[in-house]
Amino acid sequence: MGENKLILEMRGISKDFSGVQALKKVNLSVEAGEVHCLIGANGAGKSTLMKVLAGVYSMDEGEIIFDQKQANITNPISSNRLGIAVIYQELSLLPNLSVAENIFIGKYPRKYRYLLDWAELTKKSRALIDSLGIKIDVMEPVSCLSIGHRQIVELAKALASNAKLIVMDEPSATLSSEEFETLVRVIQELKNKGISIIYISHRLEELFRVGDKVTVLRDGQYVATKQLKEITQDQLVELIIGHALSKEKKPKVPISTIEELVTMKDIHTNKLTSINLSLYKGEILGLYGLVGSGRTEILRAIYGADPLQKGELYINGGKVKFRSPAEAMKKGIALVPESRKTQGLLLNLSVWENAVVPSLKNYTWFGLLRYSTMFKHVNEQVEQLMVVTPSIRASVKNLSGGNQQKVVIAKWLLKNSNILLFDEPTQGIDIGAKEEVYKIIKGLSDKGFGVIVASSELAELVQLCDRMVVMFNGNIAGEFQQEDFRDDAILHCAVTGG
């Protein structure tokens, strides 16, 4: 990076919330024109530090130097005026307004003092979008754009505010691989313009793609800042969690091919064609493929969410034809969905209420809830799955992503499900919580459960699975046994279809 000046220095930042020390004398320095990654486990203090920078929280102690001047950030407006823009994971665009209106919202060009100058608005918006090398119709409503293009509009909005530093919080969480590649290219364009970026992501491989440096936080404290080209992913993991991460693969144990829990024979749905697939007792079966390949659709077909147009489905040896997920649940099938917040949990309810939703009838006696038995069983699951929560009465929305995922798993174990379908089981959770979820999944297979894991992370499936099926365009493109797992062969199959 040469002798670039520092655009940002956060020195000795501390923040306390009612006796809970969220940040303790944290330091962060970012150079002009640099992509500086910020990482740490859930609860490490990343979001709190960025909210201090954005003016959402006031710091209890410390100082901020921005563009080599003492900064007095008291609210988001004062932060934005300095040239700091924050793009949160939940984008702040107004879907019914056009791209141009969103980019310049609050600062529209005017003519005759009171009238909006549409020609100038269109011209300026096109210039900004063109500067990022993306073709987007600036008069199109944002609601018509893909998630990837909405990210680009957020970046253009930041540039319109003359941002010198852009904070990007989990920008790739909902992007396809193609959209992520576009984002990588746009980030490079921003660097070339001398704009600095703080990039927050749980996906470690991304940091090495886009970043120059990385700062690690743990338990609200500064751990280290490293040049990414001088550190390995394993070393970074050790800094994040404070100890080396176990990379043990699931031990190869003989899987009984006699007891089939799931059998799909020539299954067709509106997204799948001629699917023949089996899941055996005690097996972890992986589903891999690019976005739109049909991974999720296989889970939905088994779970009764997508109707079968043709073919036969057998569960525990018996032929079934599910008309709804409720019928699949009665046969011991459970789905841990990709979006736990919108599909897996009722966020305004407590841990215990979420855990017993599918099995509530098991805890009623003549219409009355048997609270003591119910609480006993929920507490047992919370303890076995190591859910970190103040109590089972705590609201599930206040838990970390990893602990929310454990609550989703707990509710299906209370339902006595023996076939578990996981769709992107570690999406949006930190590296330490990932390891805990892996242990849970492996433990379930050891107890004889049948497990199917659909994931876009190949390394995850290689570590977890006994067998892997690769999907391509709604078809099975290939199948690999654990001893044959080779990244190049699997990726070739996923990209070419065979």
Salt bridges, closest charged atoms under 4 A:
GLU9 OE1 - ARG11 NH2 2.98
GLU31 OE2 - LYS213 NZ 3.31
GLU34 OE1 - HIS36 ND1 3.15
GLU34 OE2 - LYS213 NZ 3.55
ASP60 OD1 - LYS15 NZ 3.90
GLU61 OE2 - LYS25 NZ 2.55
GLU63 OE2 - ARG11 NH1 2.97
ASP67 OD1 - LYS5 NZ 3.22
ASP67 OD2 - LYS164 NZ 2.78
GLU170 OE2 - HIS202 ND1 2.85
GLU181 OE1 - ARG209 NH2 3.00
GLU206 OE2 - ARG203 NH1 3.70
ASP212 OD1 - LYS191 NZ 3.13
ASP234 OD1 - LYS247 NZ 3.14
GLU259 OE1 - LYS281 NZ 3.93
ASP266 OD1 - HIS268 ND1 3.91
ASP266 OD2 - LYS310 NZ 3.66
GLU283 OE2 - ARG467 NE 2.71
ASP306 OD1 - ARG300 NH2 2.90
GLU312 OE2 - LYS319 NZ 3.31
GLU327 OE2 - ARG323 NH2 2.90
GLU380 OE2 - LYS376 NZ 3.04
GLU424 OE2 - ARG295 NH2 3.26
GLU436 OE1 - LYS406 NZ 2.43
GLU457 OE1 - LYS434 NZ 3.23
ASP466 OD1 - LYS250 NZ 3.72
GLU479 OE2 - ARG467 NH1 3.18
ASP488 OD1 - ARG486 NE 3.29
